[in-house]
Amino acid sequence: MYEVGSLVEMKKPHACTIKSTGKKANCWEVKRLGADIKIRCTNCDHLIMMSRYDFERKLKKIL
């Protein structure tokens, strides 16, 4: 199960690219849990908040 500080991979990668490889970034850190979940892109520090239902549907795996 995920908790605050966990690294997760989503089904779709973030739009930012990793400079060394040129691939799309797909690693997120969980910042807040509750009815809504806040995640942060580990590459560009972009924050996204979504409902727990949407998060669990879009979650691919916990790293």
DSSP file (Angstrom, degrees, kcal/mol; ACC not computed):
  #  RESIDUE AA STRUCTURE BP1 BP2  ACC     N-H-->O    O-->H-N    N-H-->O    O-->H-N    TCO  KAPPA ALPHA  PHI   PSI    X-CA   Y-CA   Z-CA
    1    1 A M              0   0    0      0, 0.0     2,-0.2     0, 0.0     0, 0.0   0.000 360.0 360.0 360.0 149.9    0.0    0.0    0.0
    2    2 A Y        +     0   0    0      4,-0.1     2,-0.3     3,-0.0     6,-0.0  -0.542 360.0 172.0 -88.5 154.6    1.2    3.5   -0.7
    3    3 A E    >   -     0   0    0     -2,-0.2     3,-2.3    27,-0.0    27,-0.3  -0.879  49.2 -54.0-147.5 176.5    1.8    6.2    2.0
    4    4 A V  T 3  S+     0   0    0     -2,-0.3    27,-0.2     1,-0.3     3,-0.1  -0.381 127.3  24.4 -59.7 130.0    3.2    9.7    2.2
    5    5 A G  T 3  S+     0   0    0     25,-2.8    -1,-0.3     1,-0.3    26,-0.1   0.257  90.3 134.6  96.5 -10.6    6.7    9.6    0.7
    6    6 A S    <   -     0   0    0     -3,-2.3    24,-2.6    24,-0.1     2,-0.5  -0.414  53.0-131.3 -70.5 146.7    6.1    6.5   -1.5
    7    7 A L  E     -A   29   0A   0     22,-0.2    56,-2.5    -3,-0.1     2,-0.3  -0.868  31.3-178.6 -98.2 132.1    7.2    6.6   -5.1
    8    8 A V  E     -AB  28  62A   0     20,-2.9    20,-2.7    -2,-0.5     2,-0.4  -0.899  23.0-138.5-130.3 157.7    4.6    5.5   -7.6
    9    9 A E  E     -AB  27  61A   0     52,-3.1    51,-2.8    -2,-0.3    52,-1.8  -0.969  20.2-150.0-116.1 131.8    4.4    5.0  -11.3
   10   10 A M  E     - B   0  59A   0     16,-0.5    49,-0.2    -2,-0.4    48,-0.1  -0.538  25.5-112.6 -96.7 165.6    1.2    6.1  -13.2
   11   11 A K  S    S+     0   0    0     47,-2.6    48,-0.1    -2,-0.2    -1,-0.1   0.883 105.4  44.2 -65.7 -38.9   -0.2    4.6  -16.4
   12   12 A K  S    S-     0   0    0     46,-0.2    -2,-0.2     1,-0.0    -1,-0.1  -0.900  89.6-124.2-108.4 136.2    0.6    7.6  -18.4
   13   13 A P        -     0   0    0      0, 0.0    13,-0.2     0, 0.0     2,-0.1  -0.329  30.9-100.4 -73.0 159.2    3.9    9.4  -18.2
   14   14 A H        -     0   0    0     11,-2.8    11,-0.3     1,-0.1    13,-0.0  -0.404  30.8-115.0 -73.7 157.0    4.2   13.1  -17.3
   15   15 A A  S    S+     0   0    0      9,-0.1    -1,-0.1    -2,-0.1    11,-0.1   0.712  88.4  94.4 -69.6 -21.4    4.8   15.5  -20.2
   16   16 A C        -     0   0    0      9,-0.1     9,-2.1     8,-0.1     2,-0.3  -0.360  69.4-137.4 -71.5 153.8    8.3   16.5  -19.0
   17   17 A T  B     -E   24   0B   0      7,-0.2     2,-0.6    26,-0.1     7,-0.2  -0.851  13.6-117.4-113.9 149.4   11.3   14.7  -20.4
   18   18 A I     >  -     0   0    0      5,-3.0     4,-3.5    -2,-0.3     3,-0.5  -0.752  24.8-144.3 -82.7 121.6   14.4   13.4  -18.6
   19   19 A K  T  4 S+     0   0    0     -2,-0.6    -1,-0.1     1,-0.2    -2,-0.0   0.845  93.1  51.5 -60.3 -38.4   17.3   15.3  -20.1
   20   20 A S  T  4 S+     0   0    0      1,-0.2    -1,-0.2    -3,-0.1    -2,-0.0   0.847 127.2  20.2 -71.0 -33.0   19.9   12.5  -20.0
   21   21 A T  T  4 S-     0   0    0     -3,-0.5    -2,-0.2     2,-0.2    -1,-0.2   0.679  89.8-132.4-109.7 -22.4   17.7    9.9  -21.7
   22   22 A G     <  +     0   0    0     -4,-3.5     2,-0.2     1,-0.3    -3,-0.1   0.535  63.5 130.3  79.1   5.7   15.1   12.0  -23.6
   23   23 A K        -     0   0    0     -5,-0.3    -5,-3.0     1,-0.1    -1,-0.3  -0.486  67.1 -94.7 -89.1 162.4   12.3    9.7  -22.2
   24   24 A K  B     -E   17   0B   0     -7,-0.2    -7,-0.2    -2,-0.2     2,-0.2  -0.543  41.1-116.1 -74.6 139.6    9.1   10.9  -20.5
   25   25 A A        +     0   0    0     -9,-2.1   -11,-2.8   -11,-0.3    -9,-0.1  -0.554  37.8 168.2 -77.0 140.2    9.3   11.0  -16.7
   26   26 A N        +     0   0    0    -13,-0.2   -16,-0.5    -2,-0.2     2,-0.5   0.055  38.8 105.5-142.6  28.5    6.9    8.6  -14.9
   27   27 A C  E     -A    9   0A   0    -18,-0.2    15,-2.3   -20,-0.0    16,-0.4  -0.961  43.3-179.4-116.1 126.3    8.0    8.6  -11.3
   28   28 A W  E     -AC   8  41A   0    -20,-2.7   -20,-2.9    -2,-0.5     2,-0.5  -0.922  19.7-141.5-125.9 147.7    5.8   10.4   -8.7
   29   29 A E  E     -AC   7  40A   0     11,-2.7    11,-2.3    -2,-0.3     2,-0.5  -0.931  22.7-125.2-108.8 132.0    6.1   11.0   -5.0
   30   30 A V  E     + C   0  39A   0    -24,-2.6   -25,-2.8    -2,-0.5     9,-0.2  -0.642  33.7 170.7 -76.1 123.7    3.0   10.9   -2.8
   31   31 A K  E     +     0   0A   0      7,-3.2     2,-0.3    -2,-0.5     8,-0.2   0.714  61.4  18.9-105.8 -28.5    2.9   14.2   -0.8
   32   32 A R  E     - C   0  38A   0      6,-1.5     6,-1.6   -29,-0.1     2,-0.3  -0.997  59.1-162.5-149.4 139.0   -0.6   14.1    0.8
   33   33 A L        +     0   0    0     -2,-0.3     2,-0.3     4,-0.2     4,-0.2  -0.925  42.0  88.2-121.4 149.1   -3.2   11.4    1.5
   34   34 A G  S    S-     0   0    0     -2,-0.3    18,-0.0     1,-0.1    -2,-0.0  -0.954 100.2 -32.8 164.1-148.5   -6.9   11.8    2.3
   35   35 A A  S    S+     0   0    0     -2,-0.3    17,-2.3    16,-0.1     2,-0.3   0.856 138.6  40.0 -65.0 -33.5  -10.1   12.0    0.2
   36   36 A D  E    S- D   0  51A   0     15,-0.2     2,-0.4    16,-0.1    15,-0.2  -0.840  81.9-146.1-110.3 153.3   -7.8   13.7   -2.4
   37   37 A I  E     - D   0  50A   0     13,-3.4    13,-2.5    -2,-0.3     2,-0.5  -0.977   4.1-154.7-123.2 132.6   -4.2   12.7   -3.1
   38   38 A K  E     -CD  32  49A   0     -6,-1.6    -7,-3.2    -2,-0.4    -6,-1.5  -0.912  15.4-177.3-107.0 130.0   -1.4   15.1   -4.0
   39   39 A I  E     -CD  30  48A   0      9,-2.9     9,-2.7    -2,-0.5     2,-0.4  -0.929  12.8-149.5-126.5 152.9    1.6   13.8   -6.0
   40   40 A R  E     -CD  29  47A   0    -11,-2.3   -11,-2.7    -2,-0.3     2,-0.3  -0.977  21.0-121.5-124.6 131.6    4.8   15.4   -7.2
   41   41 A C  E  >  -C   28   0A   0      5,-2.5     4,-1.7    -2,-0.4   -13,-0.2  -0.555  17.4-147.9 -67.9 128.6    6.8   14.7  -10.4
   42   42 A T  T  4 S+     0   0    0    -15,-2.3    -1,-0.1    -2,-0.3   -14,-0.1   0.637  92.9  49.9 -76.3 -12.3   10.3   13.7   -9.2
   43   43 A N  T  4 S+     0   0    0    -16,-0.4    -1,-0.2     3,-0.1   -15,-0.1   0.905 129.7  10.4 -90.1 -48.7   11.8   15.1  -12.4
   44   44 A C  T  4 S-     0   0    0      2,-0.1    -2,-0.2   -28,-0.1    -1,-0.0   0.394  92.5-121.8-116.5   1.9   10.3   18.7  -12.7
   45   45 A D     <  +     0   0    0     -4,-1.7     2,-0.2     1,-0.2    -3,-0.1   0.668  52.4 160.9  65.2  20.4    8.6   19.0   -9.2
   46   46 A H        -     0   0    0     -5,-0.1    -5,-2.5    -6,-0.0     2,-0.4  -0.553  30.5-141.3 -71.8 134.5    5.1   19.6  -10.8
   47   47 A L  E     -D   40   0A   0     -2,-0.2     2,-0.4    -7,-0.2    -7,-0.2  -0.817  19.2-176.7-102.0 138.2    2.3   19.0   -8.2
   48   48 A I  E     -D   39   0A   0     -9,-2.7    -9,-2.9    -2,-0.4     2,-0.5  -0.999   8.2-162.3-131.9 135.2   -1.0   17.4   -9.1
   49   49 A M  E     +D   38   0A   0     -2,-0.4     2,-0.3   -11,-0.2   -11,-0.2  -0.976  20.8 160.2-117.6 131.1   -4.0   16.8   -6.8
   50   50 A M  E     -D   37   0A   0    -13,-2.5   -13,-3.4    -2,-0.5    -2,-0.0  -0.942  43.5 -86.4-142.9 163.5   -6.7   14.3   -7.8
   51   51 A S  E  >  -D   36   0A   0     -2,-0.3     4,-2.6   -15,-0.2   -15,-0.2  -0.307  38.7-116.0 -67.7 156.4   -9.4   12.3   -6.0
   52   52 A R  H  > S+     0   0    0    -17,-2.3     4,-2.5     1,-0.2     5,-0.2   0.873 116.6  55.7 -61.0 -37.2   -8.4    9.0   -4.5
   53   53 A Y  H  > S+     0   0    0    -18,-0.3     4,-1.6     2,-0.2    -1,-0.2   0.939 110.4  43.5 -61.2 -48.4  -10.7    7.2   -6.9
   54   54 A D  H  > S+     0   0    0      1,-0.2     4,-2.2     2,-0.2    -2,-0.2   0.904 113.1  53.1 -63.7 -41.6   -8.9    8.8  -10.0
   55   55 A F  H  X S+     0   0    0     -4,-2.6     4,-1.4     1,-0.2    -2,-0.2   0.929 109.1  47.7 -59.9 -46.7   -5.5    8.1   -8.4
   56   56 A E  H  < S+     0   0    0     -4,-2.5    -1,-0.2     1,-0.2    -2,-0.2   0.818 112.5  49.8 -68.0 -30.0   -6.2    4.4   -7.8
   57   57 A R  H  < S+     0   0    0     -4,-1.6    -1,-0.2    -5,-0.2    -2,-0.2   0.871 116.1  41.8 -71.8 -36.9   -7.6    4.0  -11.4
   58   58 A K  H  < S+     0   0    0     -4,-2.2   -47,-2.6    -5,-0.1   -46,-0.2   0.574  89.3 109.2 -89.0 -10.5   -4.5    5.7  -12.9
   59   59 A L  E  <  +B   10   0A   0     -4,-1.4   -49,-0.2   -49,-0.2     3,-0.1  -0.481  39.3 178.5 -70.2 130.9   -1.9    4.0  -10.6
   60   60 A K  E     -     0   0A   0    -51,-2.8     2,-0.3     1,-0.4   -50,-0.2   0.860  61.0 -28.8 -96.5 -53.4    0.3    1.4  -12.4
   61   61 A K  E     -B    9   0A   0    -52,-1.8   -52,-3.1     0, 0.0     2,-0.5  -0.990  52.7-111.9-160.8 161.0    2.6    0.3   -9.6
   62   62 A I  E      B    8   0A   0     -2,-0.3   -54,-0.3   -54,-0.2   -56,-0.0  -0.867 360.0 360.0 -97.2 126.9    4.3    1.3   -6.4
   63   63 A L              0   0    0    -56,-2.5   -55,-0.2    -2,-0.5    -1,-0.1   0.450 360.0 360.0 -86.1 360.0    8.0    1.5   -6.7
